[in-house]
């Protein structure tokens, strides 16, 4: 997968899972488990070929480089690391870790590699180890530093860059990922590690980045107050994003939220019948309906999904087990008439002790969760600069194109009904015939529409929430 919601063919894809392994089934193994790719960049003259792991990389096109490097790492990651129990997992992980750190040093000297190494660190080395709950601070911080280099390489720090170039070069993505990476490192150091000195240093660097960003004509910030304002829906529907923020407060603004609450008992009964003490059923549905992803949680089964709809199409394997819920969803144009790439609806399971690392969802869309089974304990989601907790029978409406992450420190699994629906401000997709966007959408058009740019369909539809 590529890096972002983009407009130009060949320039990248779904930013829900930047640099992830492509959609579809599992990855084929690359050689024997435990094999190192030997990613020693060859010593070259100044303009000789840049060869890593037997693959030639560009000295200019860093988006192409990102796709190549991610594929190289993804092959090992998906076959070995995500599935525990293989004796060679640790050896593979160690050799890959050595490779990525050698590459990180090399990328400082070769800026065309900075983007690809930053995204590999984020995608595959966010956690301390294959099954650790602890984010790896050196990975996050090195990724942030490399992303800043990548901004310079692409000309994204230039105040005179025309808006069209700003988006074609993926500057909007680069800046937003920089704030996510640097901001999460700083926050974790202060709140979790209690390392005030290191955290303050990271926060100060983040503030420097943010002050530079605020001076750019295309920043598209809500208020210009905090880096966690950055989001992707604002590229399309800035008036709505400015009015609603990361977490929508007024459920009257979104009729489907009230509809889900009204049908809570029906939906919950079908979920309970589906999981009824038999985890295997949910796990098998998850395998049928999910695509390959990058390392969102430290453990592959931290979150499982049973999808009833994708892109407006019902998934019969799951609907057979939740017929009344699927029948309810079929009546809702927000889901049944929504053809957008990142859209869908289904049950989500989050394991006790589970984590979802900070990430962005696919724009343009909106997310709604209906709490179905919410155990006691610290179970929360941060969305942009806000924090939410689930309640059984209540919906949470949130804009998942803001930075968001989940922590589950409860004792039992958490289940929600998840909708990734067409954005209500989209005049065409996800609408009933003759339906017009609500009044809160009124305002100046977003940059994507002003520039006549379109998102490419994401290669991967699956991004956790």
VOPAGU-2260 file (C-alpha; in pm, 1 decimal, decimal comma):
REM VOPAGU-2260
SITE   aa  ch    i         X         Y         Z
SITE  UNK   A    0       0,0       0,0       0,0
SITE  UNK   A    1     107,7     353,6     -52,5
SITE  UNK   A    2     112,0     648,4     172,9
SITE  UNK   A    3    -200,4     846,1     146,9
SITE  UNK   A    4    -531,9     961,4      24,2
SITE  UNK   A    5    -400,1    1099,9    -296,3
SITE  UNK   A    6    -529,5    1246,4    -608,5
SITE  UNK   A    7    -289,5    1141,7    -877,8
SITE  UNK   A    8    -260,2     789,1   -1017,0
SITE  UNK   A    9      62,9     631,4    -901,4
SITE  UNK   A   10     121,5     881,3    -624,8
SITE  UNK   A   11       1,8     668,7    -334,2
SITE  UNK   A   12    -303,7     520,7    -172,0
SITE  UNK   A   13    -501,0     481,1     147,9
SITE  UNK   A   14    -351,8     672,6     434,5
SITE  UNK   A   15    -534,5     446,4     673,2
SITE  UNK   A   16    -244,2     209,0     656,6
SITE  UNK   A   17      51,6     388,4     508,2
SITE  UNK   A   18     300,0     157,1     352,1
SITE  UNK   A   19      98,9    -145,4     454,7
SITE  UNK   A   20      97,0    -481,3     282,0
SITE  UNK   A   21    -152,2    -477,6      -5,6
SITE  UNK   A   22    -510,3    -588,6      41,5
SITE  UNK   A   23    -626,9    -944,3       3,8
SITE  UNK   A   24    -494,8   -1256,6     165,9
SITE  UNK   A   25    -179,6   -1321,3     363,1
SITE  UNK   A   26     171,7   -1254,3     241,9
SITE  UNK   A   27     383,3   -1524,3      85,9
SITE  UNK   A   28     690,8   -1607,2     288,9
SITE  UNK   A   29    1012,2   -1455,5     163,4
SITE  UNK   A   30    1273,2   -1723,6     199,3
SITE  UNK   A   31    1305,5   -1918,6     520,7
SITE  UNK   A   32    1191,9   -1763,1     849,5
SITE  UNK   A   33    1483,5   -1603,0    1024,2
SITE  UNK   A   34    1653,1   -1508,2     698,6
SITE  UNK   A   35    1793,3   -1153,8     696,4
SITE  UNK   A   36    1763,9    -953,4     379,8
SITE  UNK   A   37    2113,0    -819,1     443,8
SITE  UNK   A   38    1994,2    -464,4     386,6
SITE  UNK   A   39    2343,1    -328,5     366,5
SITE  UNK   A   40    2318,7     -40,9     123,1
SITE  UNK   A   41    2607,6     -88,1    -116,0
SITE  UNK   A   42    2889,2     160,9     -99,5
SITE  UNK   A   43    2834,4     362,2    -412,7
SITE  UNK   A   44    2986,8     659,9    -581,3
SITE  UNK   A   45    2785,5     977,0    -548,8
SITE  UNK   A   46    2554,6     897,3    -839,7
SITE  UNK   A   47    2583,9     518,8    -859,9
SITE  UNK   A   48    2279,4     295,0    -816,0
SITE  UNK   A   49    2125,3     279,4    -467,9
SITE  UNK   A   50    2071,0     -93,0    -402,4
SITE  UNK   A   51    1918,5    -233,9     -82,9
SITE  UNK   A   52    1826,8    -599,5     -33,9
SITE  UNK   A   53    1884,4    -659,1    -405,0
SITE  UNK   A   54    1636,9    -383,7    -503,1
SITE  UNK   A   55    1735,1     -58,6    -670,3
SITE  UNK   A   56    1599,9     254,9    -504,4
SITE  UNK   A   57    1556,4     604,8    -644,0
SITE  UNK   A   58    1760,8     905,8    -537,8
SITE  UNK   A   59    1463,6    1132,9    -609,7
SITE  UNK   A   60    1123,1     960,9    -589,8
SITE  UNK   A   61    1077,5     891,6    -221,4
SITE  UNK   A   62     715,4     773,5    -257,3
SITE  UNK   A   63     824,3     496,8    -495,6
SITE  UNK   A   64    1101,9     410,7    -249,6
SITE  UNK   A   65     850,5     386,5      32,5
SITE  UNK   A   66     642,7     130,7    -154,6
SITE  UNK   A   67     951,4     -81,0    -233,1
SITE  UNK   A   68    1094,3     -78,6     118,7
SITE  UNK   A   69     759,5    -148,9     280,0
SITE  UNK   A   70     710,8    -453,4      60,9
SITE  UNK   A   71    1055,1    -581,0     158,6
SITE  UNK   A   72     982,0    -551,2     531,2
SITE  UNK   A   73     619,0    -658,1     497,8
SITE  UNK   A   74     709,2   -1000,3     362,5
SITE  UNK   A   75     898,7   -1093,5     678,1
SITE  UNK   A   76     663,6    -909,8     911,4
SITE  UNK   A   77     343,3   -1078,2     802,0
SITE  UNK   A   78     481,7   -1430,2     781,1
SITE  UNK   A   79     681,2   -1433,4    1103,2
SITE  UNK   A   80     619,5   -1158,6    1351,5
SITE  UNK   A   81     242,7   -1128,8    1361,0
SITE  UNK   A   82     192,7   -1498,5    1430,6
SITE  UNK   A   83     368,7   -1615,0    1747,9
SITE  UNK   A   84     492,4   -1965,1    1820,2
SITE  UNK   A   85     756,9   -1991,1    1549,9
SITE  UNK   A   86    1097,4   -2049,2    1708,2
SITE  UNK   A   87    1264,8   -1820,8    1456,0
SITE  UNK   A   88    1044,8   -1516,5    1521,8
SITE  UNK   A   89    1289,2   -1357,3    1762,2
SITE  UNK   A   90    1584,1   -1415,4    1529,7
SITE  UNK   A   91    1396,3   -1265,7    1236,0
SITE  UNK   A   92    1292,5    -968,6    1446,3
SITE  UNK   A   93    1649,0    -908,2    1562,4
SITE  UNK   A   94    1791,4    -917,9    1210,0
SITE  UNK   A   95    1518,2    -688,6    1079,2
SITE  UNK   A   96    1576,1    -447,8    1366,6
SITE  UNK   A   97    1945,8    -432,1    1287,9
SITE  UNK   A   98    1862,6    -369,8     922,5
SITE  UNK   A   99    1618,7     -86,3     991,7
SITE  UNK   A  100    1862,1      93,4    1222,4
SITE  UNK   A  101    2142,5      70,3     966,1
SITE  UNK   A  102    1899,1     209,9     709,6
SITE  UNK   A  103    1787,6     487,7     944,6
SITE  UNK   A  104    2146,2     612,2     972,3
SITE  UNK   A  105    2187,8     583,7     595,7
SITE  UNK   A  106    1865,6     778,3     529,6
SITE  UNK   A  107    2003,2    1082,7     709,7
SITE  UNK   A  108    2266,8    1097,7     432,3
SITE  UNK   A  109    2028,5     997,3     149,4
SITE  UNK   A  110    1709,2    1206,4     193,3
SITE  UNK   A  111    1521,4    1010,6     -76,6
SITE  UNK   A  112    1516,5     719,0     174,2
SITE  UNK   A  113    1395,9     924,9     472,3
SITE  UNK   A  114    1023,7     886,1     398,2
SITE  UNK   A  115    1042,1     509,6     343,0
SITE  UNK   A  116    1246,6     442,7     656,8
SITE  UNK   A  117    1024,3     671,4     867,2
SITE  UNK   A  118     713,6     484,7     753,1
SITE  UNK   A  119     876,6     143,3     809,3
SITE  UNK   A  120     968,5     245,2    1163,6
SITE  UNK   A  121     609,1     353,7    1221,8
SITE  UNK   A  122     451,9      52,8    1048,4
SITE  UNK   A  123     671,3    -227,3    1183,9
SITE  UNK   A  124     876,1     -99,3    1478,8
SITE  UNK   A  125     629,0     105,9    1680,8
SITE  UNK   A  126     623,3    -148,3    1965,0
SITE  UNK   A  127     919,5    -263,2    2175,9
SITE  UNK   A  128     887,9    -616,2    2039,1
SITE  UNK   A  129     648,8    -853,2    1863,1
SITE  UNK   A  130     412,1    -877,8    2159,6
SITE  UNK   A  131     509,9    -586,2    2382,2
SITE  UNK   A  132     248,0    -329,9    2489,4
SITE  UNK   A  133     516,4     -63,9    2519,9
SITE  UNK   A  134     572,1     182,6    2232,9
SITE  UNK   A  135     933,9     205,3    2128,1
SITE  UNK   A  136    1047,5     561,6    2186,7
SITE  UNK   A  137    1362,6     550,9    1973,9
SITE  UNK   A  138    1163,7     426,9    1671,9
SITE  UNK   A  139     900,1     696,7    1706,0
SITE  UNK   A  140    1153,4     972,5    1754,1
SITE  UNK   A  141    1380,6     861,1    1469,4
SITE  UNK   A  142    1073,7     833,4    1244,1
SITE  UNK   A  143     977,6    1192,4    1332,5
SITE  UNK   A  144    1328,6    1319,5    1255,6
SITE  UNK   A  145    1333,4    1134,6     923,1
SITE  UNK   A  146     986,4    1264,8     835,7
SITE  UNK   A  147    1115,2    1619,1     883,6
SITE  UNK   A  148    1401,7    1539,0     645,8
SITE  UNK   A  149    1145,2    1395,8     401,7
SITE  UNK   A  150     945,9    1721,4     420,4
SITE  UNK   A  151    1257,0    1909,8     313,6
SITE  UNK   A  152    1339,6    1659,7      38,3
SITE  UNK   A  153     994,4    1709,8    -119,5
SITE  UNK   A  154     997,8    2089,5     -86,8
SITE  UNK   A  155     709,6    2078,0     164,2
SITE  UNK   A  156     869,6    2339,5     391,2
SITE  UNK   A  157     866,0    2596,4     111,1
SITE  UNK   A  158     603,8    2867,0     177,1
SITE  UNK   A  159     588,9    2939,9    -194,8
SITE  UNK   A  160     492,7    2585,9    -297,0
SITE  UNK   A  161     170,3    2602,4    -505,4
SITE  UNK   A  162    -130,2    2427,3    -344,2
SITE  UNK   A  163    -153,2    2167,7    -623,3
SITE  UNK   A  164     211,7    2071,0    -571,8
SITE  UNK   A  165     161,4    2062,9    -194,1
SITE  UNK   A  166     -94,7    1784,4    -232,7
SITE  UNK   A  167      67,2    1598,6    -522,7
SITE  UNK   A  168     391,9    1574,5    -325,6
SITE  UNK   A  169     193,3    1440,5     -28,4
SITE  UNK   A  170     299,8    1732,7     189,0
SITE  UNK   A  171     -29,5    1719,2     377,9
SITE  UNK   A  172      46,7    1358,2     474,8
SITE  UNK   A  173     407,1    1419,2     565,1
SITE  UNK   A  174     326,9    1704,4     800,9
SITE  UNK   A  175      41,3    1517,4     969,1
SITE  UNK   A  176     250,3    1206,9    1023,6
SITE  UNK   A  177     528,3    1423,2    1166,8
SITE  UNK   A  178     289,6    1562,6    1429,1
SITE  UNK   A  179     151,7    1220,2    1510,2
SITE  UNK   A  180     498,6    1070,1    1552,9
SITE  UNK   A  181     660,7    1352,1    1749,3
SITE  UNK   A  182     349,1    1424,1    1954,0
SITE  UNK   A  183     290,1    1065,0    2062,6
SITE  UNK   A  184     652,2    1021,2    2166,9
SITE  UNK   A  185     639,1    1335,0    2379,9
SITE  UNK   A  186     306,1    1243,7    2534,6
SITE  UNK   A  187     415,3     886,8    2614,9
SITE  UNK   A  188     741,3    1000,9    2773,7
SITE  UNK   A  189     557,4    1239,5    3005,2
SITE  UNK   A  190     237,5    1047,0    3085,9
SITE  UNK   A  191     355,7     685,6    3081,3
SITE  UNK   A  192     730,7     687,6    3135,4
SITE  UNK   A  193     717,2     985,6    3372,6
SITE  UNK   A  194    1035,1    1108,5    3203,6
SITE  UNK   A  195     961,2    1479,8    3224,0
SITE  UNK   A  196    1297,6    1598,3    3090,9
SITE  UNK   A  197    1295,0    1383,4    2776,7
SITE  UNK   A  198     924,2    1450,2    2725,0
SITE  UNK   A  199     971,5    1825,1    2752,1
SITE  UNK   A  200    1249,4    1809,2    2494,4
SITE  UNK   A  201    1027,1    1615,9    2251,9
SITE  UNK   A  202     736,9    1856,1    2310,9
SITE  UNK   A  203     959,6    2156,9    2248,9
SITE  UNK   A  204    1074,9    2007,8    1918,1
SITE  UNK   A  205     713,0    1935,4    1826,9
SITE  UNK   A  206     623,1    2298,2    1903,0
SITE  UNK   A  207     903,5    2416,9    1671,5
SITE  UNK   A  208     769,3    2195,4    1392,1
SITE  UNK   A  209     416,5    2325,0    1458,4
SITE  UNK   A  210     516,5    2692,3    1448,9
SITE  UNK   A  211     681,8    2632,5    1111,1
SITE  UNK   A  212     372,5    2450,4     985,2
SITE  UNK   A  213     135,6    2727,5    1095,7
SITE  UNK   A  214     324,6    2965,9     867,3
SITE  UNK   A  215     241,8    2759,7     557,2
SITE  UNK   A  216     -50,9    2868,4     337,3
SITE  UNK   A  217    -190,3    2513,8     309,1
SITE  UNK   A  218    -184,0    2404,3     674,3
SITE  UNK   A  219    -565,0    2375,8     693,2
SITE  UNK   A  220    -566,5    2380,7    1074,8
SITE  UNK   A  221    -891,8    2413,1    1270,0
SITE  UNK   A  222    -777,9    2667,1    1526,8
SITE  UNK   A  223    -399,2    2674,2    1506,7
SITE  UNK   A  224    -372,6    2581,2    1874,3
SITE  UNK   A  225    -243,1    2223,3    1893,3
SITE  UNK   A  226     -80,9    1975,3    1650,5
SITE  UNK   A  227    -352,6    1715,3    1720,7
SITE  UNK   A  228    -596,7    1930,8    1521,7
SITE  UNK   A  229    -459,8    1778,0    1201,0
SITE  UNK   A  230    -705,6    1556,6    1012,1
SITE  UNK   A  231    -792,9    1449,3     656,3
SITE  UNK   A  232   -1166,9    1523,5     635,0
SITE  UNK   A  233   -1079,7    1892,9     646,3
SITE  UNK   A  234    -931,5    1857,1     296,8
SITE  UNK   A  235   -1286,9    1787,7     178,9
SITE  UNK   A  236   -1538,5    1938,9     425,0
SITE  UNK   A  237   -1359,8    2202,6     634,5
SITE  UNK   A  238   -1677,3    2380,3     749,9
SITE  UNK   A  239   -1820,6    2063,2     903,6
SITE  UNK   A  240   -1486,8    1966,7    1063,0
SITE  UNK   A  241   -1453,3    2313,6    1216,5
SITE  UNK   A  242   -1806,0    2293,7    1360,1
SITE  UNK   A  243   -1796,0    1934,7    1485,2
SITE  UNK   A  244   -1432,1    1872,1    1583,5
SITE  UNK   A  245   -1289,7    1522,8    1648,6
SITE  UNK   A  246   -1586,3    1391,2    1852,9
SITE  UNK   A  247   -1935,4    1502,4    1749,1
SITE  UNK   A  248   -2143,0    1623,2    2043,1
SITE  UNK   A  249   -2494,3    1644,9    1895,1
SITE  UNK   A  250   -2641,5    1311,5    1789,1
SITE  UNK   A  251   -2935,5    1494,4    1626,6
SITE  UNK   A  252   -2681,1    1592,6    1357,9
SITE  UNK   A  253   -2646,0    1227,1    1258,5
SITE  UNK   A  254   -2977,4    1037,5    1242,8
SITE  UNK   A  255   -2808,7     697,8    1202,2
SITE  UNK   A  256   -2656,4     734,7    1550,5
SITE  UNK   A  257   -3002,5     758,4    1704,9
SITE  UNK   A  258   -3120,0     473,7    1478,5
SITE  UNK   A  259   -2847,0     244,3    1616,5
SITE  UNK   A  260   -2935,2     332,5    1975,9
SITE  UNK   A  261   -3304,0     260,5    1905,3
SITE  UNK   A  262   -3208,3     -85,9    1775,4
SITE  UNK   A  263   -2945,1    -161,5    2039,8
SITE  UNK   A  264   -3117,3    -466,0    2189,9
SITE  UNK   A  265   -3165,7    -635,3    1851,6
SITE  UNK   A  266   -2803,8    -576,9    1748,8
SITE  UNK   A  267   -2661,1    -683,7    2085,9
SITE  UNK   A  268   -2867,9   -1004,6    2087,3
SITE  UNK   A  269   -2722,3   -1106,9    1751,1
SITE  UNK   A  270   -2368,4   -1030,2    1863,0
SITE  UNK   A  271   -2417,8   -1234,9    2182,1
SITE  UNK   A  272   -2556,2   -1525,7    1981,8
SITE  UNK   A  273   -2253,9   -1501,5    1751,3
SITE  UNK   A  274   -1986,7   -1495,9    2024,2
SITE  UNK   A  275   -2185,3   -1700,6    2280,7
SITE  UNK   A  276   -1876,0   -1835,9    2453,2
SITE  UNK   A  277   -1744,9   -1960,4    2119,3
SITE  UNK   A  278   -1451,8   -1739,0    2029,0
SITE  UNK   A  279   -1368,8   -1954,4    1727,9
SITE  UNK   A  280   -1672,1   -1827,5    1534,8
SITE  UNK   A  281   -1570,3   -1464,4    1566,1
SITE  UNK   A  282   -1209,7   -1550,2    1481,9
SITE  UNK   A  283   -1309,1   -1734,9    1163,9
SITE  UNK   A  284   -1534,8   -1446,6    1053,6
SITE  UNK   A  285   -1245,7   -1209,3    1119,6
SITE  UNK   A  286   -1022,4   -1414,9     890,5
SITE  UNK   A  287   -1287,8   -1406,1     618,1
SITE  UNK   A  288   -1355,7   -1032,0     630,5
SITE  UNK   A  289   -1032,0    -856,3     715,7
SITE  UNK   A  290    -739,2    -768,7     491,2
SITE  UNK   A  291    -368,1    -767,0     570,2
SITE  UNK   A  292    -261,0    -469,0     775,6
SITE  UNK   A  293      53,4    -327,6     920,2
SITE  UNK   A  294     129,6    -353,4    1289,1
SITE  UNK   A  295    -162,3    -163,2    1444,0
SITE  UNK   A  296    -155,5    -352,3    1771,7
SITE  UNK   A  297     141,1    -536,9    1919,8
SITE  UNK   A  298     -51,1    -866,6    1902,3
SITE  UNK   A  299    -227,6    -985,4    1590,6
SITE  UNK   A  300    -548,6   -1073,9    1774,2
SITE  UNK   A  301    -579,9    -757,0    1985,7
SITE  UNK   A  302    -874,4    -660,7    1770,2
SITE  UNK   A  303   -1093,9    -880,6    1555,4
SITE  UNK   A  304   -1365,3    -778,8    1310,6
SITE  UNK   A  305   -1678,8    -933,4    1166,3
SITE  UNK   A  306   -1781,6    -712,5     874,1
SITE  UNK   A  307   -2137,5    -716,0     739,2
SITE  UNK   A  308   -2087,2    -449,2     474,4
SITE  UNK   A  309   -1800,4    -314,1     269,1
SITE  UNK   A  310   -1846,5     -39,2      11,5
SITE  UNK   A  311   -2224,9     -86,7      20,5
SITE  UNK   A  312   -2205,7    -462,0     -45,3
SITE  UNK   A  313   -2334,9    -709,1     213,5
SITE  UNK   A  314   -2097,7    -986,7     324,6
SITE  UNK   A  315   -2316,0   -1294,3     335,4
SITE  UNK   A  316   -2094,4   -1506,7     563,4
SITE  UNK   A  317   -2150,3   -1258,5     845,5
SITE  UNK   A  318   -2504,6   -1150,1     755,3
SITE  UNK   A  319   -2611,5   -1515,5     781,0
SITE  UNK   A  320   -2520,2   -1497,1    1151,2
SITE  UNK   A  321   -2663,7   -1145,7    1207,5
SITE  UNK   A  322   -2960,9   -1127,8     969,6
SITE  UNK   A  323   -3165,1    -870,6    1162,0
SITE  UNK   A  324   -2869,0    -635,5    1201,2
SITE  UNK   A  325   -2792,0    -663,5     829,0
SITE  UNK   A  326   -3159,0    -600,0     747,4
SITE  UNK   A  327   -3148,4    -284,4     960,1
SITE  UNK   A  328   -2830,0    -164,4     785,6
SITE  UNK   A  329   -2979,9    -228,2     441,9
SITE  UNK   A  330   -3238,1      43,5     519,8
SITE  UNK   A  331   -2965,6     304,5     577,8
SITE  UNK   A  332   -2826,6     483,9     269,9
SITE  UNK   A  333   -2525,9     599,1     478,1
SITE  UNK   A  334   -2404,8     236,7     460,6
SITE  UNK   A  335   -2606,6      54,6     192,0
SITE  UNK   A  336   -2563,6     332,6     -68,2
SITE  UNK   A  337   -2205,8     418,6      32,5
SITE  UNK   A  338   -1948,5     309,2    -225,6
SITE  UNK   A  339   -1648,5     493,5     -79,3
SITE  UNK   A  340   -1331,1     287,8     -50,1
SITE  UNK   A  341   -1296,1     294,1     328,2
SITE  UNK   A  342   -1662,9     240,4     412,0
SITE  UNK   A  343   -1825,0     -53,9     588,2
SITE  UNK   A  344   -2005,7    -180,4     895,7
SITE  UNK   A  345   -1955,6    -465,3    1138,9
SITE  UNK   A  346   -1870,5    -586,3    1487,2
SITE  UNK   A  347   -1531,7    -505,6    1642,0
SITE  UNK   A  348   -1373,9    -701,6    1926,6
SITE  UNK   A  349   -1090,7    -555,5    2135,7
SITE  UNK   A  350    -899,3    -790,4    2365,7
SITE  UNK   A  351    -817,8    -711,2    2728,9
SITE  UNK   A  352    -472,8    -555,4    2742,5
SITE  UNK   A  353    -510,1    -458,9    2377,8
SITE  UNK   A  354    -368,0    -149,8    2211,4
SITE  UNK   A  355    -419,1      24,4    1880,9
SITE  UNK   A  356    -136,6     258,5    1799,6
SITE  UNK   A  357    -201,6     615,5    1683,1
SITE  UNK   A  358    -319,6     623,9    1321,1
SITE  UNK   A  359    -543,2     809,1    1074,5
SITE  UNK   A  360    -855,2     670,7     905,6
SITE  UNK   A  361    -938,9     701,1     536,0
SITE  UNK   A  362   -1092,5    1032,1     423,9
SITE  UNK   A  363   -1357,5    1132,3     350,6
SITE  UNK   A  364   -1573,1     936,4     595,7
SITE  UNK   A  365   -1720,9     942,8     945,5
SITE  UNK   A  366   -1716,0     673,9    1217,3
SITE  UNK   A  367   -1991,0     570,9    1456,9
SITE  UNK   A  368   -1953,9     315,6    1737,0
SITE  UNK   A  369   -2246,4     162,1    1925,2
SITE  UNK   A  370   -2130,4      15,9    2258,4
SITE  UNK   A  371   -2251,7    -346,7    2280,5
SITE  UNK   A  372   -2042,9    -520,3    2549,0
SITE  UNK   A  373   -1827,8    -276,3    2747,4
SITE  UNK   A  374   -1654,5    -428,6    3053,2
SITE  UNK   A  375   -1527,7    -238,8    3355,1
SITE  UNK   A  376   -1178,7     -93,2    3358,6
SITE  UNK   A  377    -974,5     166,1    3176,8
SITE  UNK   A  378   -1096,7     134,9    2817,9
SITE  UNK   A  379   -1064,9     454,4    2616,4
SITE  UNK   A  380    -999,5     605,0    2277,3
SITE  UNK   A  381    -818,3     926,9    2208,5
SITE  UNK   A  382    -939,3    1112,6    1898,2
SITE  UNK   A  383    -745,1    1424,8    1809,0
SITE  UNK   A  384    -733,1    1630,3    2128,2
SITE  UNK   A  385   -1034,3    1455,1    2289,8
SITE  UNK   A  386   -1085,6    1129,4    2485,5
SITE  UNK   A  387   -1395,1     907,9    2471,4
SITE  UNK   A  388   -1518,8     602,2    2658,4
SITE  UNK   A  389   -1784,0     358,9    2536,5
SITE  UNK   A  390   -2116,6     290,0    2707,9
SITE  UNK   A  391   -2348,0       0,6    2632,0
SITE  UNK   A  392   -2641,4     115,6    2420,2
SITE  UNK   A  393   -2484,8     455,5    2343,8
SITE  UNK   A  394   -2321,0     574,6    2023,6
SITE  UNK   A  395   -1996,9     765,5    1984,8
SITE  UNK   A  396   -1969,7     972,5    1665,3
SITE  UNK   A  397   -1609,9    1054,0    1581,1
SITE  UNK   A  398   -1397,0    1171,4    1294,4
SITE  UNK   A  399   -1140,5     893,8    1258,2
SITE  UNK   A  400    -934,9    1100,9    1012,6
SITE  UNK   A  401    -792,2    1272,4    1322,0
SITE  UNK   A  402    -505,9    1092,1    1500,4
SITE  UNK   A  403    -671,7     825,7    1715,4
SITE  UNK   A  404    -563,6     535,4    1933,8
SITE  UNK   A  405    -720,8     285,9    2174,6
SITE  UNK   A  406    -614,9     149,4    2515,4
SITE  UNK   A  407    -796,6    -147,6    2672,6
SITE  UNK   A  408    -684,8    -220,0    3028,1
SITE  UNK   A  409   -1009,6    -394,4    3125,1
SITE  UNK   A  410   -1057,0    -759,8    3220,8
SITE  UNK   A  411   -1281,9    -882,3    2937,7
SITE  UNK   A  412   -1323,2    -820,1    2562,0
SITE  UNK   A  413   -1494,3    -501,5    2443,3
SITE  UNK   A  414   -1742,8    -528,4    2154,8
SITE  UNK   A  415   -1884,5    -242,2    1951,0
SITE  UNK   A  416   -2084,9    -205,9    1632,9
SITE  UNK   A  417   -1867,9      -0,3    1400,1
SITE  UNK   A  418   -1984,1     207,2    1105,1
SITE  UNK   A  419   -1743,6     368,5     863,5
SITE  UNK   A  420   -2003,0     568,7     675,0
SITE  UNK   A  421   -1991,4     810,3     387,5
SITE  UNK   A  422   -1935,3    1161,3     521,5
SITE  UNK   A  423   -2272,8    1333,9     564,6
SITE  UNK   A  424   -2138,3    1634,4     371,8
SITE  UNK   A  425   -2073,6    1421,9      61,9
SITE  UNK   A  426   -2349,4    1541,5    -174,6
SITE  UNK   A  427   -2369,7    1215,4    -371,7
SITE  UNK   A  428   -2229,1     907,6    -196,4
SITE  UNK   A  429   -2427,0     747,1      86,2
SITE  UNK   A  430   -2742,7     948,6      20,2
SITE  UNK   A  431   -3105,3     860,1     -42,7
SITE  UNK   A  432   -3245,9     987,2    -376,6
SITE  UNK   A  433   -3304,3    1363,1    -353,6
SITE  UNK   A  434   -3132,6    1393,1     -12,0
SITE  UNK   A  435   -2917,2    1704,5      35,9
SITE  UNK   A  436   -2627,5    1757,4     279,4
SITE  UNK   A  437   -2719,1    1906,8     618,9
SITE  UNK   A  438   -2680,8    2275,7     702,4
SITE  UNK   A  439   -2364,6    2221,8     909,7
SITE  UNK   A  440   -2183,8    2140,1     583,8
SITE  UNK   A  441   -2229,9    2491,2     443,3
SITE  UNK   A  442   -1910,1    2686,0     395,7
SITE  UNK   A  443   -1611,7    2720,6     164,1
SITE  UNK   A  444   -1505,2    2404,4     -20,6
SITE  UNK   A  445   -1203,9    2202,0      92,2
SITE  UNK   A  446    -870,0    2201,6     -86,4
SITE  UNK   A  447    -940,1    1872,1    -263,5
SITE  UNK   A  448   -1253,9    2010,1    -424,2
SITE  UNK   A  449   -1102,7    2353,6    -494,1
SITE  UNK   A  450    -812,7    2189,5    -675,9
SITE  UNK   A  451   -1030,6    1930,5    -850,8
SITE  UNK   A  452    -844,2    1640,4    -687,7
SITE  UNK   A  453    -994,2    1300,4    -611,8
SITE  UNK   A  454    -891,3    1036,6    -359,5
SITE  UNK   A  455    -775,6     712,0    -513,0
SITE  UNK   A  456    -959,3     405,7    -384,8
SITE  UNK   A  457    -762,1     264,2     -90,7
SITE  UNK   A  458    -576,8     -58,9    -154,6
SITE  UNK   A  459    -657,9    -167,1     197,3
SITE  UNK   A  460    -997,6    -111,9     346,1
SITE  UNK   A  461    -918,2    -228,5     692,2
SITE  UNK   A  462    -813,8      23,2     954,5
SITE  UNK   A  463    -894,6     -44,6    1317,7
SITE  UNK   A  464   -1084,6     186,4    1546,4
